Amino acid sequence: MEHFNDLTPFYRAVDAASLGRSIAEARKEAALTQHDLSVKLGVTRGTIVRLEAGEAVSMVVAMQAIRAVGRDVALVPRFSKLQVRP
C-alpha cells in the first residue's frame, strides 16, 4: 500500500492483501469499526475481517466497502503512467 498524496487519498493496491490494508486504513480514518462497516454493507463482521486480511470475498462486497469508506476505485493497467492531481 502506498499513500501518494495527503490532499487526495490515493492508494495503490496490487493484490488482495494490499487492497485489504487500504480498506482497513480508510475505514479507521472514517471512524468506522469493522462491525459498523459490516452493518452498512449487510454482511457479517467475519466478511470484513476476511476482506481486510486479503482473503476471498466477493468483488461486489469489496467495491461496496471501498465506497462505504468514502473512496473511489481507478483501475490502471500495469506499467501505465498515472498523474494524480487534487
PDB file of N, CA, C and O in Angstrom:
ATOM      1  N   MET A   1       0.861  -1.174   0.000  1.00  0.00           N
ATOM      2  CA  MET A   1       0.000   0.000   0.000  1.00  0.00           C
ATOM      3  C   MET A   1       0.899   1.224   0.000  1.00  0.00           C
ATOM      4  O   MET A   1       1.838   1.326   0.790  1.00  0.00           O
ATOM      5  N   GLU A   2       0.600   2.138  -0.886  1.00  0.00           N
ATOM      6  CA  GLU A   2       1.357   3.373  -0.947  1.00  0.00           C
ATOM      7  C   GLU A   2       0.386   4.536  -0.873  1.00  0.00           C
ATOM      8  O   GLU A   2      -0.603   4.578  -1.605  1.00  0.00           O
ATOM      9  N   HIS A   3       0.670   5.475   0.008  1.00  0.00           N
ATOM     10  CA  HIS A   3      -0.157   6.677   0.109  1.00  0.00           C
ATOM     11  C   HIS A   3       0.586   7.759  -0.652  1.00  0.00           C
ATOM     12  O   HIS A   3       1.691   8.145  -0.269  1.00  0.00           O
ATOM     13  N   PHE A   4      -0.023   8.256  -1.742  1.00  0.00           N
ATOM     14  CA  PHE A   4       0.672   9.147  -2.647  1.00  0.00           C
ATOM     15  C   PHE A   4       0.542  10.625  -2.332  1.00  0.00           C
ATOM     16  O   PHE A   4       1.434  11.399  -2.678  1.00  0.00           O
ATOM     17  N   ASN A   5      -0.533  11.041  -1.692  1.00  0.00           N
ATOM     18  CA  ASN A   5      -0.734  12.465  -1.547  1.00  0.00           C
ATOM     19  C   ASN A   5      -1.623  12.712  -0.335  1.00  0.00           C
ATOM     20  O   ASN A   5      -2.675  12.088  -0.197  1.00  0.00           O
ATOM     21  N   ASP A   6      -1.206  13.613   0.533  1.00  0.00           N
ATOM     22  CA  ASP A   6      -2.003  13.896   1.719  1.00  0.00           C
ATOM     23  C   ASP A   6      -3.304  14.627   1.401  1.00  0.00           C
ATOM     24  O   ASP A   6      -4.252  14.559   2.184  1.00  0.00           O
ATOM     25  N   LEU A   7      -3.366  15.320   0.277  1.00  0.00           N
ATOM     26  CA  LEU A   7      -4.575  16.051  -0.071  1.00  0.00           C
ATOM     27  C   LEU A   7      -5.615  15.156  -0.726  1.00  0.00           C
ATOM     28  O   LEU A   7      -6.813  15.334  -0.509  1.00  0.00           O
ATOM     29  N   THR A   8      -5.175  14.216  -1.509  1.00  0.00           N
ATOM     30  CA  THR A   8      -6.071  13.303  -2.213  1.00  0.00           C
ATOM     31  C   THR A   8      -5.771  11.894  -1.747  1.00  0.00           C
ATOM     32  O   THR A   8      -4.683  11.383  -2.013  1.00  0.00           O
ATOM     33  N   PRO A   9      -6.712  11.243  -1.052  1.00  0.00           N
ATOM     34  CA  PRO A   9      -6.453   9.876  -0.607  1.00  0.00           C
ATOM     35  C   PRO A   9      -6.321   8.954  -1.814  1.00  0.00           C
ATOM     36  O   PRO A   9      -7.314   8.659  -2.480  1.00  0.00           O
ATOM     37  N   PHE A  10      -5.115   8.503  -2.097  1.00  0.00           N
ATOM     38  CA  PHE A  10      -4.867   7.649  -3.242  1.00  0.00           C
ATOM     39  C   PHE A  10      -3.956   6.520  -2.798  1.00  0.00           C
ATOM     40  O   PHE A  10      -2.854   6.758  -2.304  1.00  0.00           O
ATOM     41  N   TYR A  11      -4.411   5.314  -2.971  1.00  0.00           N
ATOM     42  CA  TYR A  11      -3.649   4.148  -2.548  1.00  0.00           C
ATOM     43  C   TYR A  11      -3.466   3.218  -3.723  1.00  0.00           C
ATOM     44  O   TYR A  11      -4.359   3.061  -4.555  1.00  0.00           O
ATOM     45  N   ARG A  12      -2.316   2.610  -3.783  1.00  0.00           N
ATOM     46  CA  ARG A  12      -2.032   1.639  -4.830  1.00  0.00           C
ATOM     47  C   ARG A  12      -2.145   0.253  -4.220  1.00  0.00           C
ATOM     48  O   ARG A  12      -1.387  -0.107  -3.319  1.00  0.00           O
ATOM     49  N   ALA A  13      -3.087  -0.511  -4.716  1.00  0.00           N
ATOM     50  CA  ALA A  13      -3.266  -1.882  -4.253  1.00  0.00           C
ATOM     51  C   ALA A  13      -2.969  -2.802  -5.426  1.00  0.00           C
ATOM     52  O   ALA A  13      -3.599  -2.698  -6.479  1.00  0.00           O
ATOM     53  N   VAL A  14      -2.021  -3.690  -5.246  1.00  0.00           N
ATOM     54  CA  VAL A  14      -1.617  -4.570  -6.343  1.00  0.00           C
ATOM     55  C   VAL A  14      -2.065  -6.012  -6.137  1.00  0.00           C
ATOM     56  O   VAL A  14      -1.920  -6.850  -7.027  1.00  0.00           O
ATOM     57  N   ASP A  15      -2.605  -6.292  -4.965  1.00  0.00           N
ATOM     58  CA  ASP A  15      -3.097  -7.637  -4.683  1.00  0.00           C
ATOM     59  C   ASP A  15      -4.156  -7.545  -3.588  1.00  0.00           C
ATOM     60  O   ASP A  15      -4.426  -6.468  -3.057  1.00  0.00           O
ATOM     61  N   ALA A  16      -4.747  -8.685  -3.262  1.00  0.00           N
ATOM     62  CA  ALA A  16      -5.834  -8.698  -2.280  1.00  0.00           C
ATOM     63  C   ALA A  16      -5.372  -8.208  -0.912  1.00  0.00           C
ATOM     64  O   ALA A  16      -6.122  -7.529  -0.210  1.00  0.00           O
ATOM     65  N   ALA A  17      -4.143  -8.547  -0.530  1.00  0.00           N
ATOM     66  CA  ALA A  17      -3.641  -8.139   0.786  1.00  0.00           C
ATOM     67  C   ALA A  17      -3.483  -6.622   0.875  1.00  0.00           C
ATOM     68  O   ALA A  17      -3.876  -6.018   1.874  1.00  0.00           O
ATOM     69  N   SER A  18      -2.913  -6.000  -0.157  1.00  0.00           N
ATOM     70  CA  SER A  18      -2.732  -4.542  -0.107  1.00  0.00           C
ATOM     71  C   SER A  18      -4.073  -3.814  -0.254  1.00  0.00           C
ATOM     72  O   SER A  18      -4.251  -2.730   0.301  1.00  0.00           O
ATOM     73  N   LEU A  19      -5.011  -4.401  -0.992  1.00  0.00           N
ATOM     74  CA  LEU A  19      -6.353  -3.818  -1.063  1.00  0.00           C
ATOM     75  C   LEU A  19      -7.014  -3.864   0.313  1.00  0.00           C
ATOM     76  O   LEU A  19      -7.616  -2.883   0.750  1.00  0.00           O
ATOM     77  N   GLY A  20      -6.902  -4.989   0.984  1.00  0.00           N
ATOM     78  CA  GLY A  20      -7.472  -5.131   2.320  1.00  0.00           C
ATOM     79  C   GLY A  20      -6.889  -4.143   3.307  1.00  0.00           C
ATOM     80  O   GLY A  20      -7.619  -3.558   4.108  1.00  0.00           O
ATOM     81  N   ARG A  21      -5.573  -3.951   3.258  1.00  0.00           N
ATOM     82  CA  ARG A  21      -4.930  -2.982   4.148  1.00  0.00           C
ATOM     83  C   ARG A  21      -5.408  -1.566   3.848  1.00  0.00           C
ATOM     84  O   ARG A  21      -5.617  -0.772   4.765  1.00  0.00           O
ATOM     85  N   SER A  22      -5.580  -1.248   2.569  1.00  0.00           N
ATOM     86  CA  SER A  22      -6.068   0.082   2.179  1.00  0.00           C
ATOM     87  C   SER A  22      -7.479   0.320   2.690  1.00  0.00           C
ATOM     88  O   SER A  22      -7.788   1.402   3.190  1.00  0.00           O
ATOM     89  N   ILE A  23      -8.332  -0.686   2.564  1.00  0.00           N
ATOM     90  CA  ILE A  23      -9.704  -0.563   3.045  1.00  0.00           C
ATOM     91  C   ILE A  23      -9.722  -0.412   4.563  1.00  0.00           C
ATOM     92  O   ILE A  23     -10.476   0.402   5.097  1.00  0.00           O
ATOM     93  N   ALA A  24      -8.894  -1.195   5.262  1.00  0.00           N
ATOM     94  CA  ALA A  24      -8.833  -1.104   6.725  1.00  0.00           C
ATOM     95  C   ALA A  24      -8.390   0.286   7.164  1.00  0.00           C
ATOM     96  O   ALA A  24      -8.959   0.859   8.094  1.00  0.00           O
ATOM     97  N   GLU A  25      -7.375   0.828   6.496  1.00  0.00           N
ATOM     98  CA  GLU A  25      -6.892   2.165   6.859  1.00  0.00           C
ATOM     99  C   GLU A  25      -7.962   3.218   6.602  1.00  0.00           C
ATOM    100  O   GLU A  25      -8.176   4.102   7.431  1.00  0.00           O
ATOM    101  N   ALA A  26      -8.635   3.129   5.456  1.00  0.00           N
ATOM    102  CA  ALA A  26      -9.692   4.093   5.134  1.00  0.00           C
ATOM    103  C   ALA A  26     -10.858   3.963   6.110  1.00  0.00           C
ATOM    104  O   ALA A  26     -11.462   4.963   6.496  1.00  0.00           O
ATOM    105  N   ARG A  27     -11.173   2.733   6.507  1.00  0.00           N
ATOM    106  CA  ARG A  27     -12.257   2.510   7.478  1.00  0.00           C
ATOM    107  C   ARG A  27     -11.928   3.192   8.796  1.00  0.00           C
ATOM    108  O   ARG A  27     -12.781   3.850   9.392  1.00  0.00           O
ATOM    109  N   LYS A  28     -10.694   3.035   9.248  1.00  0.00           N
ATOM    110  CA  LYS A  28     -10.276   3.655  10.505  1.00  0.00           C
ATOM    111  C   LYS A  28     -10.288   5.180  10.400  1.00  0.00           C
ATOM    112  O   LYS A  28     -10.695   5.866  11.337  1.00  0.00           O
ATOM    113  N   GLU A  29      -9.840   5.709   9.254  1.00  0.00           N
ATOM    114  CA  GLU A  29      -9.868   7.158   9.043  1.00  0.00           C
ATOM    115  C   GLU A  29     -11.296   7.686   9.057  1.00  0.00           C
ATOM    116  O   GLU A  29     -11.540   8.825   9.456  1.00  0.00           O
ATOM    117  N   ALA A  30     -12.238   6.854   8.622  1.00  0.00           N
ATOM    118  CA  ALA A  30     -13.656   7.244   8.611  1.00  0.00           C
ATOM    119  C   ALA A  30     -14.316   6.998   9.964  1.00  0.00           C
ATOM    120  O   ALA A  30     -15.525   7.179  10.108  1.00  0.00           O
ATOM    121  N   ALA A  31     -13.527   6.588  10.953  1.00  0.00           N
ATOM    122  CA  ALA A  31     -14.012   6.326  12.314  1.00  0.00           C
ATOM    123  C   ALA A  31     -15.103   5.256  12.336  1.00  0.00           C
ATOM    124  O   ALA A  31     -16.078   5.358  13.080  1.00  0.00           O
ATOM    125  N   LEU A  32     -14.917   4.231  11.507  1.00  0.00           N
ATOM    126  CA  LEU A  32     -15.844   3.110  11.486  1.00  0.00           C
ATOM    127  C   LEU A  32     -15.169   1.873  12.068  1.00  0.00           C
ATOM    128  O   LEU A  32     -13.988   1.629  11.824  1.00  0.00           O
ATOM    129  N   THR A  33     -15.918   1.102  12.830  1.00  0.00           N
ATOM    130  CA  THR A  33     -15.415  -0.194  13.284  1.00  0.00           C
ATOM    131  C   THR A  33     -15.729  -1.224  12.206  1.00  0.00           C
ATOM    132  O   THR A  33     -16.492  -0.952  11.279  1.00  0.00           O
ATOM    133  N   GLN A  34     -15.143  -2.398  12.331  1.00  0.00           N
ATOM    134  CA  GLN A  34     -15.485  -3.480  11.403  1.00  0.00           C
ATOM    135  C   GLN A  34     -16.970  -3.792  11.499  1.00  0.00           C
ATOM    136  O   GLN A  34     -17.620  -4.060  10.489  1.00  0.00           O
ATOM    137  N   HIS A  35     -17.504  -3.757  12.705  1.00  0.00           N
ATOM    138  CA  HIS A  35     -18.931  -4.002  12.886  1.00  0.00           C
ATOM    139  C   HIS A  35     -19.764  -2.947  12.165  1.00  0.00           C
ATOM    140  O   HIS A  35     -20.732  -3.284  11.483  1.00  0.00           O
ATOM    141  N   ASP A  36     -19.396  -1.666  12.310  1.00  0.00           N
ATOM    142  CA  ASP A  36     -20.113  -0.583  11.632  1.00  0.00           C
ATOM    143  C   ASP A  36     -20.150  -0.820  10.118  1.00  0.00           C
ATOM    144  O   ASP A  36     -21.197  -0.699   9.483  1.00  0.00           O
ATOM    145  N   LEU A  37     -18.991  -1.157   9.559  1.00  0.00           N
ATOM    146  CA  LEU A  37     -18.907  -1.378   8.119  1.00  0.00           C
ATOM    147  C   LEU A  37     -19.739  -2.588   7.703  1.00  0.00           C
ATOM    148  O   LEU A  37     -20.399  -2.566   6.664  1.00  0.00           O
ATOM    149  N   SER A  38     -19.706  -3.631   8.507  1.00  0.00           N
ATOM    150  CA  SER A  38     -20.487  -4.818   8.165  1.00  0.00           C
ATOM    151  C   SER A  38     -21.984  -4.511   8.152  1.00  0.00           C
ATOM    152  O   SER A  38     -22.713  -5.009   7.294  1.00  0.00           O
ATOM    153  N   VAL A  39     -22.442  -3.697   9.096  1.00  0.00           N
ATOM    154  CA  VAL A  39     -23.855  -3.317   9.140  1.00  0.00           C
ATOM    155  C   VAL A  39     -24.214  -2.482   7.908  1.00  0.00           C
ATOM    156  O   VAL A  39     -25.262  -2.696   7.298  1.00  0.00           O
ATOM    157  N   LYS A  40     -23.348  -1.531   7.542  1.00  0.00           N
ATOM    158  CA  LYS A  40     -23.602  -0.702   6.355  1.00  0.00           C
ATOM    159  C   LYS A  40     -23.737  -1.545   5.094  1.00  0.00           C
ATOM    160  O   LYS A  40     -24.529  -1.228   4.207  1.00  0.00           O
ATOM    161  N   LEU A  41     -22.954  -2.628   5.022  1.00  0.00           N
ATOM    162  CA  LEU A  41     -22.939  -3.450   3.815  1.00  0.00           C
ATOM    163  C   LEU A  41     -23.911  -4.619   3.877  1.00  0.00           C
ATOM    164  O   LEU A  41     -24.182  -5.265   2.864  1.00  0.00           O
ATOM    165  N   GLY A  42     -24.436  -4.889   5.071  1.00  0.00           N
ATOM    166  CA  GLY A  42     -25.344  -6.018   5.213  1.00  0.00           C
ATOM    167  C   GLY A  42     -24.646  -7.356   5.131  1.00  0.00           C
ATOM    168  O   GLY A  42     -25.207  -8.333   4.635  1.00  0.00           O
ATOM    169  N   VAL A  43     -23.401  -7.397   5.626  1.00  0.00           N
ATOM    170  CA  VAL A  43     -22.621  -8.637   5.655  1.00  0.00           C
ATOM    171  C   VAL A  43     -22.179  -8.898   7.090  1.00  0.00           C
ATOM    172  O   VAL A  43     -22.385  -8.060   7.968  1.00  0.00           O
ATOM    173  N   THR A  44     -21.581 -10.040   7.326  1.00  0.00           N
ATOM    174  CA  THR A  44     -21.094 -10.337   8.670  1.00  0.00           C
ATOM    175  C   THR A  44     -19.773  -9.624   8.926  1.00  0.00           C
ATOM    176  O   THR A  44     -19.066  -9.247   7.992  1.00  0.00           O
ATOM    177  N   ARG A  45     -19.450  -9.447  10.202  1.00  0.00           N
ATOM    178  CA  ARG A  45     -18.149  -8.867  10.562  1.00  0.00           C
ATOM    179  C   ARG A  45     -17.030  -9.761  10.051  1.00  0.00           C
ATOM    180  O   ARG A  45     -15.965  -9.272   9.675  1.00  0.00           O
ATOM    181  N   GLY A  46     -17.269 -11.076  10.036  1.00  0.00           N
ATOM    182  CA  GLY A  46     -16.263 -12.015   9.521  1.00  0.00           C
ATOM    183  C   GLY A  46     -15.898 -11.739   8.070  1.00  0.00           C
ATOM    184  O   GLY A  46     -14.752 -11.926   7.660  1.00  0.00           O
ATOM    185  N   THR A  47     -16.886 -11.292   7.296  1.00  0.00           N
ATOM    186  CA  THR A  47     -16.609 -10.930   5.901  1.00  0.00           C
ATOM    187  C   THR A  47     -15.657  -9.746   5.839  1.00  0.00           C
ATOM    188  O   THR A  47     -14.746  -9.722   5.012  1.00  0.00           O
ATOM    189  N   ILE A  48     -15.862  -8.768   6.708  1.00  0.00           N
ATOM    190  CA  ILE A  48     -14.973  -7.595   6.744  1.00  0.00           C
ATOM    191  C   ILE A  48     -13.576  -8.012   7.203  1.00  0.00           C
ATOM    192  O   ILE A  48     -12.577  -7.538   6.662  1.00  0.00           O
ATOM    193  N   VAL A  49     -13.505  -8.891   8.191  1.00  0.00           N
ATOM    194  CA  VAL A  49     -12.211  -9.401   8.655  1.00  0.00           C
ATOM    195  C   VAL A  49     -11.480 -10.069   7.492  1.00  0.00           C
ATOM    196  O   VAL A  49     -10.294  -9.815   7.282  1.00  0.00           O
ATOM    197  N   ARG A  50     -12.174 -10.917   6.739  1.00  0.00           N
ATOM    198  CA  ARG A  50     -11.547 -11.601   5.596  1.00  0.00           C
ATOM    199  C   ARG A  50     -11.110 -10.602   4.529  1.00  0.00           C
ATOM    200  O   ARG A  50     -10.016 -10.716   3.977  1.00  0.00           O
ATOM    201  N   LEU A  51     -11.969  -9.623   4.239  1.00  0.00           N
ATOM    202  CA  LEU A  51     -11.633  -8.597   3.247  1.00  0.00           C
ATOM    203  C   LEU A  51     -10.360  -7.864   3.639  1.00  0.00           C
ATOM    204  O   LEU A  51      -9.454  -7.710   2.819  1.00  0.00           O
ATOM    205  N   GLU A  52     -10.285  -7.414   4.880  1.00  0.00           N
ATOM    206  CA  GLU A  52      -9.120  -6.644   5.329  1.00  0.00           C
ATOM    207  C   GLU A  52      -7.864  -7.496   5.444  1.00  0.00           C
ATOM    208  O   GLU A  52      -6.751  -6.972   5.418  1.00  0.00           O
ATOM    209  N   ALA A  53      -8.039  -8.807   5.571  1.00  0.00           N
ATOM    210  CA  ALA A  53      -6.895  -9.719   5.643  1.00  0.00           C
ATOM    211  C   ALA A  53      -6.434 -10.164   4.253  1.00  0.00           C
ATOM    212  O   ALA A  53      -5.443 -10.882   4.123  1.00  0.00           O
ATOM    213  N   GLY A  54      -7.157  -9.735   3.221  1.00  0.00           N
ATOM    214  CA  GLY A  54      -6.783 -10.113   1.862  1.00  0.00           C
ATOM    215  C   GLY A  54      -7.262 -11.489   1.475  1.00  0.00           C
ATOM    216  O   GLY A  54      -6.754 -12.083   0.523  1.00  0.00           O
ATOM    217  N   GLU A  55      -8.238 -12.003   2.203  1.00  0.00           N
ATOM    218  CA  GLU A  55      -8.782 -13.320   1.887  1.00  0.00           C
ATOM    219  C   GLU A  55      -9.956 -13.177   0.923  1.00  0.00           C
ATOM    220  O   GLU A  55     -10.379 -12.065   0.606  1.00  0.00           O
ATOM    221  N   ALA A  56     -10.472 -14.300   0.464  1.00  0.00           N
ATOM    222  CA  ALA A  56     -11.510 -14.300  -0.562  1.00  0.00           C
ATOM    223  C   ALA A  56     -12.836 -13.738  -0.059  1.00  0.00           C
ATOM    224  O   ALA A  56     -13.404 -14.228   0.917  1.00  0.00           O
ATOM    225  N   VAL A  57     -13.312 -12.710  -0.737  1.00  0.00           N
ATOM    226  CA  VAL A  57     -14.666 -12.173  -0.571  1.00  0.00           C
ATOM    227  C   VAL A  57     -15.127 -11.796  -1.975  1.00  0.00           C
ATOM    228  O   VAL A  57     -14.316 -11.730  -2.899  1.00  0.00           O
ATOM    229  N   SER A  58     -16.405 -11.554  -2.137  1.00  0.00           N
ATOM    230  CA  SER A  58     -16.885 -11.199  -3.475  1.00  0.00           C
ATOM    231  C   SER A  58     -16.384  -9.818  -3.872  1.00  0.00           C
ATOM    232  O   SER A  58     -16.170  -8.948  -3.028  1.00  0.00           O
ATOM    233  N   MET A  59     -16.205  -9.639  -5.162  1.00  0.00           N
ATOM    234  CA  MET A  59     -15.771  -8.339  -5.686  1.00  0.00           C
ATOM    235  C   MET A  59     -16.823  -7.281  -5.395  1.00  0.00           C
ATOM    236  O   MET A  59     -16.486  -6.117  -5.178  1.00  0.00           O
ATOM    237  N   VAL A  60     -18.087  -7.668  -5.387  1.00  0.00           N
ATOM    238  CA  VAL A  60     -19.173  -6.725  -5.083  1.00  0.00           C
ATOM    239  C   VAL A  60     -19.005  -6.173  -3.667  1.00  0.00           C
ATOM    240  O   VAL A  60     -19.123  -4.967  -3.449  1.00  0.00           O
ATOM    241  N   VAL A  61     -18.729  -7.062  -2.706  1.00  0.00           N
ATOM    242  CA  VAL A  61     -18.531  -6.614  -1.324  1.00  0.00           C
ATOM    243  C   VAL A  61     -17.319  -5.697  -1.240  1.00  0.00           C
ATOM    244  O   VAL A  61     -17.367  -4.671  -0.561  1.00  0.00           O
ATOM    245  N   ALA A  62     -16.244  -6.049  -1.915  1.00  0.00           N
ATOM    246  CA  ALA A  62     -15.037  -5.213  -1.886  1.00  0.00           C
ATOM    247  C   ALA A  62     -15.325  -3.819  -2.439  1.00  0.00           C
ATOM    248  O   ALA A  62     -14.919  -2.819  -1.846  1.00  0.00           O
ATOM    249  N   MET A  63     -16.023  -3.748  -3.570  1.00  0.00           N
ATOM    250  CA  MET A  63     -16.332  -2.450  -4.171  1.00  0.00           C
ATOM    251  C   MET A  63     -17.289  -1.654  -3.288  1.00  0.00           C
ATOM    252  O   MET A  63     -17.138  -0.439  -3.158  1.00  0.00           O
ATOM    253  N   GLN A  64     -18.264  -2.314  -2.683  1.00  0.00           N
ATOM    254  CA  GLN A  64     -19.183  -1.624  -1.772  1.00  0.00           C
ATOM    255  C   GLN A  64     -18.436  -1.089  -0.553  1.00  0.00           C
ATOM    256  O   GLN A  64     -18.718   0.012  -0.080  1.00  0.00           O
ATOM    257  N   ALA A  65     -17.491  -1.863  -0.051  1.00  0.00           N
ATOM    258  CA  ALA A  65     -16.709  -1.425   1.110  1.00  0.00           C
ATOM    259  C   ALA A  65     -15.886  -0.191   0.776  1.00  0.00           C
ATOM    260  O   ALA A  65     -15.796   0.739   1.577  1.00  0.00           O
ATOM    261  N   ILE A  66     -15.293  -0.186  -0.394  1.00  0.00           N
ATOM    262  CA  ILE A  66     -14.489   0.964  -0.807  1.00  0.00           C
ATOM    263  C   ILE A  66     -15.352   2.221  -0.842  1.00  0.00           C
ATOM    264  O   ILE A  66     -14.939   3.272  -0.352  1.00  0.00           O
ATOM    265  N   ARG A  67     -16.540   2.118  -1.415  1.00  0.00           N
ATOM    266  CA  ARG A  67     -17.438   3.278  -1.476  1.00  0.00           C
ATOM    267  C   ARG A  67     -17.933   3.666  -0.079  1.00  0.00           C
ATOM    268  O   ARG A  67     -18.072   4.852   0.221  1.00  0.00           O
ATOM    269  N   ALA A  68     -18.200   2.672   0.774  1.00  0.00           N
ATOM    270  CA  ALA A  68     -18.734   2.952   2.115  1.00  0.00           C
ATOM    271  C   ALA A  68     -17.734   3.697   2.988  1.00  0.00           C
ATOM    272  O   ALA A  68     -18.134   4.410   3.908  1.00  0.00           O
ATOM    273  N   VAL A  69     -16.438   3.546   2.716  1.00  0.00           N
ATOM    274  CA  VAL A  69     -15.436   4.269   3.495  1.00  0.00           C
ATOM    275  C   VAL A  69     -15.020   5.573   2.809  1.00  0.00           C
ATOM    276  O   VAL A  69     -14.059   6.228   3.210  1.00  0.00           O
ATOM    277  N   GLY A  70     -15.774   5.932   1.760  1.00  0.00           N
ATOM    278  CA  GLY A  70     -15.561   7.230   1.125  1.00  0.00           C
ATOM    279  C   GLY A  70     -14.438   7.280   0.113  1.00  0.00           C
ATOM    280  O   GLY A  70     -13.836   8.333  -0.093  1.00  0.00           O
ATOM    281  N   ARG A  71     -14.150   6.172  -0.512  1.00  0.00           N
ATOM    282  CA  ARG A  71     -13.080   6.135  -1.518  1.00  0.00           C
ATOM    283  C   ARG A  71     -13.640   5.758  -2.879  1.00  0.00           C
ATOM    284  O   ARG A  71     -14.771   5.286  -2.989  1.00  0.00           O
ATOM    285  N   ASP A  72     -12.846   5.969  -3.904  1.00  0.00           N
ATOM    286  CA  ASP A  72     -13.173   5.598  -5.275  1.00  0.00           C
ATOM    287  C   ASP A  72     -12.151   4.580  -5.767  1.00  0.00           C
ATOM    288  O   ASP A  72     -11.109   4.372  -5.144  1.00  0.00           O
ATOM    289  N   VAL A  73     -12.462   3.962  -6.876  1.00  0.00           N
ATOM    290  CA  VAL A  73     -11.571   2.976  -7.473  1.00  0.00           C
ATOM    291  C   VAL A  73     -11.199   3.438  -8.873  1.00  0.00           C
ATOM    292  O   VAL A  73     -12.054   3.876  -9.642  1.00  0.00           O
ATOM    293  N   ALA A  74      -9.934   3.338  -9.191  1.00  0.00           N
ATOM    294  CA  ALA A  74      -9.456   3.577 -10.550  1.00  0.00           C
ATOM    295  C   ALA A  74      -8.593   2.380 -10.916  1.00  0.00           C
ATOM    296  O   ALA A  74      -7.604   2.094 -10.242  1.00  0.00           O
ATOM    297  N   LEU A  75      -8.960   1.692 -11.963  1.00  0.00           N
ATOM    298  CA  LEU A  75      -8.163   0.563 -12.437  1.00  0.00           C
ATOM    299  C   LEU A  75      -7.202   1.076 -13.490  1.00  0.00           C
ATOM    300  O   LEU A  75      -7.613   1.663 -14.492  1.00  0.00           O
ATOM    301  N   VAL A  76      -5.915   0.849 -13.255  1.00  0.00           N
ATOM    302  CA  VAL A  76      -4.887   1.336 -14.153  1.00  0.00           C
ATOM    303  C   VAL A  76      -4.068   0.147 -14.624  1.00  0.00           C
ATOM    304  O   VAL A  76      -3.549  -0.606 -13.800  1.00  0.00           O
ATOM    305  N   PRO A  77      -3.943  -0.036 -15.929  1.00  0.00           N
ATOM    306  CA  PRO A  77      -3.142  -1.159 -16.424  1.00  0.00           C
ATOM    307  C   PRO A  77      -1.706  -1.080 -15.904  1.00  0.00           C
ATOM    308  O   PRO A  77      -1.135   0.002 -15.767  1.00  0.00           O
ATOM    309  N   ARG A  78      -1.151  -2.229 -15.626  1.00  0.00           N
ATOM    310  CA  ARG A  78       0.226  -2.296 -15.146  1.00  0.00           C
ATOM    311  C   ARG A  78       1.139  -1.603 -16.153  1.00  0.00           C
ATOM    312  O   ARG A  78       0.906  -1.678 -17.359  1.00  0.00           O
ATOM    313  N   PHE A  79       2.151  -0.946 -15.673  1.00  0.00           N
ATOM    314  CA  PHE A  79       3.160  -0.232 -16.447  1.00  0.00           C
ATOM    315  C   PHE A  79       2.632   1.060 -17.075  1.00  0.00           C
ATOM    316  O   PHE A  79       3.326   1.682 -17.880  1.00  0.00           O
ATOM    317  N   SER A  80       1.421   1.467 -16.718  1.00  0.00           N
ATOM    318  CA  SER A  80       0.899   2.751 -17.186  1.00  0.00           C
ATOM    319  C   SER A  80       1.444   3.863 -16.303  1.00  0.00           C
ATOM    320  O   SER A  80       1.777   3.647 -15.138  1.00  0.00           O
ATOM    321  N   LYS A  81       1.527   5.039 -16.873  1.00  0.00           N
ATOM    322  CA  LYS A  81       1.924   6.199 -16.092  1.00  0.00           C
ATOM    323  C   LYS A  81       0.657   6.886 -15.627  1.00  0.00           C
ATOM    324  O   LYS A  81      -0.310   7.002 -16.381  1.00  0.00           O
ATOM    325  N   LEU A  82       0.664   7.337 -14.396  1.00  0.00           N
ATOM    326  CA  LEU A  82      -0.525   7.938 -13.809  1.00  0.00           C
ATOM    327  C   LEU A  82      -0.129   9.194 -13.067  1.00  0.00           C
ATOM    328  O   LEU A  82       0.813   9.187 -12.274  1.00  0.00           O
ATOM    329  N   GLN A  83      -0.849  10.273 -13.325  1.00  0.00           N
ATOM    330  CA  GLN A  83      -0.666  11.517 -12.580  1.00  0.00           C
ATOM    331  C   GLN A  83      -1.930  11.772 -11.782  1.00  0.00           C
ATOM    332  O   GLN A  83      -3.034  11.753 -12.326  1.00  0.00           O
ATOM    333  N   VAL A  84      -1.765  12.008 -10.496  1.00  0.00           N
ATOM    334  CA  VAL A  84      -2.909  12.282  -9.633  1.00  0.00           C
ATOM    335  C   VAL A  84      -2.815  13.739  -9.212  1.00  0.00           C
ATOM    336  O   VAL A  84      -1.802  14.189  -8.676  1.00  0.00           O
ATOM    337  N   ARG A  85      -3.897  14.464  -9.468  1.00  0.00           N
ATOM    338  CA  ARG A  85      -3.929  15.886  -9.113  1.00  0.00           C
ATOM    339  C   ARG A  85      -5.133  16.154  -8.254  1.00  0.00           C
ATOM    340  O   ARG A  85      -6.213  15.628  -8.525  1.00  0.00           O
ATOM    341  N   PRO A  86      -4.977  16.973  -7.205  1.00  0.00           N
ATOM    342  CA  PRO A  86      -6.121  17.317  -6.347  1.00  0.00           C
ATOM    343  C   PRO A  86      -7.126  18.167  -7.087  1.00  0.00           C
ATOM    344  O   PRO A  86      -8.150  18.548  -6.519  1.00  0.00           O
TER     345      PRO A  86
END
